[in-house]
Amino acid sequence: MLPVVALVGRPNVGKSTLFNVLTRSRDALVADMPGVTRDRHYGVCRLGERPFVVVDTGGLSGTEEALDVLTAKQVRLAIEEAQVLVFVVDARDGLLAQDHVILGELRRSGKPIIVLVNKTDGLDLATAMAEFSVFGLAATLPASAAHNRGTEDLVDAIGPLLPEDADEEIAPEDDGSIRVAIVGRPNAGKSTLINRLLGEDRLIVSDVAGTTRDPIRVPLERDGKRYTLIDTAGVRRKARVEEAVEKFSVIKTLQSMAAAQVVVVMIDARENLADQDLTLIGHAIDEGRALVIAVNKWDGMDAYQREQCQRALERRLVFVEWAKTVFISALHGSGLRELMRAIVRAHAGATRELGSSELTRALEKAYESYQPPLVRGHAPKLRFAHPGGSNPPTIVIHGSRTKHIAPAYRRYLEGFFRKRFKIEGTPIRIDFRDGENPYAGKKNVLTEGQLRKRQRMIREMKRRK
């Protein structure tokens, strides 16, 4: 594996901004307020001669509140797995007592430490650096992450500290894993599910709604298959979203759905199906993503509650009958095997490759069984079909008068193709295209004989009148 470099420091000193600069991405959520980052966020820095993994961590505030304690636990896990520690401090705030406490903990780890004095833009550099000289560390560098200043010096300082025996092979961006986005309302159990699948406390889990803010990508190998699980922030109704950070979190969640291949919508069985759950399902369909519906917190419900929940789901999810509904308990692990099988089947359906000949034969069979309604006395003709892409499967149908085909007939064809090719767990898009009229724009020029015949017919009509 690549060597690991952890970014550690107080809240709001610029760790996430530095992470985005080093990884050349916008993966980490950045806001001018403390405590935005909570989970460990991983990325790869390729700026220097030797690439390495960068870990963005939450701020160590030193308080004993529930979320701060959980965040500190994640930071300590990052310190334990890192080979080099970058201690980020704020030049504008100056040297604080909490900085001494954090540095003491970093020193006890026995790992190389680099002090990065961030936010030095607009300040007297000598004065700002002199204040942090009391740390007694030779590797103390000035920087302004927001303006990408000092990052090259930081990368050059990290290089010699990396272990020589580290494996420097970088996994390709598309490593063949199934990208799965876990989405849902706040406190639906998304982080709990990922922790259960991983078998470790990789993500912070709390009863406080809105704990997760950044989309966190986590690799998983299970039953011989590789997955990339994307934990996302809970999405509430638009009217309830007030904080700017939550708005950015929702945008990141929607972007994660677009980047995924399979979307798992988690529903709290004890709160039944809410309108916001249907909205998330609609977003997944609009993006054309394969869909699995996971009903969480199924344990502890009696038979009557389960029956009522199932009836409500059957009634309100009739528009996505093709999506598999799995009842699970993320806390206790029940139903997870069935959930992973549903994800694999949905991914297989979304990425299935269809041939033009088999699609055309299926189209002919569907047309013979049920023809589209007449349009001005003429029936639309459907001549042939061919594949137009995958994820979602797209079928392009060529014919005439296809612009007038009713939505009901489109749904009929979608259901026919789904049943014919046994495609489940993914929407199917059908694109109708009208064939060009070869006589469009051409004028029929009459011959001399046709002109004489036309004149005789005109004279005969006048004579009869």
Protein Blocks (a to p, Z undefined) as FASTA:
>chain_A
ZZdddddddehiopmmmmmmmnopakbccdddehkbmbdcddddfkbmbdcdddddddde
hpabfklmmmmmmmmmmmmmpmbdcddddfknopafklmmmmmmmmmnopacddddehkg
hiafklmmmmmmmnopablcdddfknogoklmmmmmmmmmpcfkbcfbdcdfbloiacdd
ddddehiopmmmmmmmnopafbccdfbghkambdcdddddeehiacddddddddddfklp
mbfklmmmmmmmmmmmmmpmbdcddddfklopafklmmmmmmmmmnopacddddehkgop
afklmmmmmmmmmmmmmmmmmbccddddfknopoklmmmmmmmmmmmmmmpccdfklmmm
mmmmmmmmoccddeehiacddfbdcdebehiaddddddehklmpcfklmmmmmmmmmmmn
opghiacdddddddddfkgoiacdddfklmmmmmmmmmmmmmmZZ
